[in-house]
Amino acid sequence: MIGALPLISPEAISAGKSAAQIFPVYGYARAELEVSKIRFGLEGSVRAADLISPPAPTPPSIGDLISVEQGKPPPLQPAVSASAYIKGTF
């Protein structure tokens, strides 16, 4: 299964950002294989704008450095994410 999901970002509208950021598009893909009542699957998603024109890296703020020192890494928003799973039926 493959699909695309366009969304609206109120934060980007308020900040007056570009159309690509106002209407972010996410791509999604999923594949499954069933063998003897056990399903193996892969899922992945991607933010199209981050692949087409990735944002420039920004240096960490003092708050980010303090969070890392305290053992709390700053939240990351990767452009690509993937997961795998195994499901069984009895």
N, C-alpha and C positions, 0 to 999 in steps of 0.2 A: 504494500500500500504506500502510495506517495501522494503528498499534498502540499499546498501552500496556504498560509493563513495571514492575510493582511489585517493589521490592527490600527488603532488610533492611539497616539500618545499625547494625553493632555499636557504633560510636563514639557514636551517638545513644542507644542503649540504655544504655551505660555512663554517659553523662552525664545520664541521666534526662530526656531531652527529650520533646517532645510526640509523639503518634502520627504526625502528618504528617511529622515528621523521622525517626522510627524506621522508617517504611515509605514512603520516597520513591517517587513514581511518575513515570516518565519517559514522555512521549509521543513518538512517532516518525512521520514521514511521508516518503514517497519517491515521486517521479514521474519517469517516463522517456518520451522521445519518440524513435523511431527513424526516420531519414530516410536512405535509400541506404546502409545498413550503417554508419551513424554514429549513436550513441546520445547524446542530451543528457539529463542528469539533474539533479535537485535533491533534496537530502536535508535534513531538519531535525529537531531534537529540542528538547524543552522539559522543564524540571523543574516539575511542577505546583505544588508547595508554594511555590516562589519567585514564581510568578505570583499565587497566591491570597493569600498573606501574605508579601510580600518582607521579607527581613531588614533591620533598621535599619542604616544606614551607620555604619561604625566609623572613627574617625580612624586614620591610619597610625601604626604603631609606629616606634620608632627604627630597628629592623632593616629595616623596609620602606623608610624614607628612605635608609638607607645602601645598600641594594640598588639603588635607583633611581639614586643618585649614581654607583654603580659600573657603571651601564649594564645592570643585571639587574632588569627590572620584576618586581614580586611576582606570583605566580600568581593568575590570575583564574578564577572559575568562573561564566561567564554562565548566566543562566536559559534563554536561547534560543541555539541555535547552528544555522548553516546552511552548506551547502557545495554546490558545483555541479561537474559533471564532464562530460567528453566522452570517449567510448570509440569506437574504430573496429575493424572486423574486415576482414581482407584475405584 
